Amino acid sequence: MKFHNFLDLIISGAFALLAFLFYLFSKDEVKTRREKDMHEGLTRVEIFKSWAIIIFSILFCLKYFFSFITDFFS
């Protein structure tokens, strides 16, 4: 096994952690905005942006994870 293979696993974990932490941050931010009665349209835009970042992070996580799996078993 080369370090490059394990680097794919580490990067995959980093993207998974990024997605999870960004989810927690955005959930708290939306809750705070709604409690302060801020503009609902801006809140919906922020929710959309947050989910877009979370989905892309998960996709990159899966890409690097499957790259690790294919290199590991070949």
Contacts in CASP RR format, 6 or more apart in sequence:
PFRMAT RR
TARGET T0000
AUTHOR 0000-0000-0000
METHOD contacts of the structure
MODEL  1
MKFHNFLDLIISGAFALLAFLFYLFSKDEVKTRREKDMHEGLTRVEIFKS
WAIIIFSILFCLKYFFSFITDFFS
1 72 0 8 1.000
4 71 0 8 1.000
5 68 0 8 1.000
5 71 0 8 1.000
5 72 0 8 1.000
6 68 0 8 1.000
8 64 0 8 1.000
8 65 0 8 1.000
8 67 0 8 1.000
8 68 0 8 1.000
8 71 0 8 1.000
9 64 0 8 1.000
9 65 0 8 1.000
9 68 0 8 1.000
11 64 0 8 1.000
12 61 0 8 1.000
12 62 0 8 1.000
12 63 0 8 1.000
12 64 0 8 1.000
12 65 0 8 1.000
12 67 0 8 1.000
12 68 0 8 1.000
13 61 0 8 1.000
13 64 0 8 1.000
13 65 0 8 1.000
15 57 0 8 1.000
15 58 0 8 1.000
15 60 0 8 1.000
15 61 0 8 1.000
15 64 0 8 1.000
16 57 0 8 1.000
16 58 0 8 1.000
16 61 0 8 1.000
18 57 0 8 1.000
19 53 0 8 1.000
19 54 0 8 1.000
19 57 0 8 1.000
19 58 0 8 1.000
19 61 0 8 1.000
22 50 0 8 1.000
22 53 0 8 1.000
22 54 0 8 1.000
22 57 0 8 1.000
23 50 0 8 1.000
23 54 0 8 1.000
26 46 0 8 1.000
26 47 0 8 1.000
26 50 0 8 1.000
26 51 0 8 1.000
26 54 0 8 1.000
29 46 0 8 1.000
29 50 0 8 1.000
30 43 0 8 1.000
30 46 0 8 1.000
30 47 0 8 1.000
30 50 0 8 1.000
33 42 0 8 1.000
33 43 0 8 1.000
33 46 0 8 1.000
34 43 0 8 1.000
END
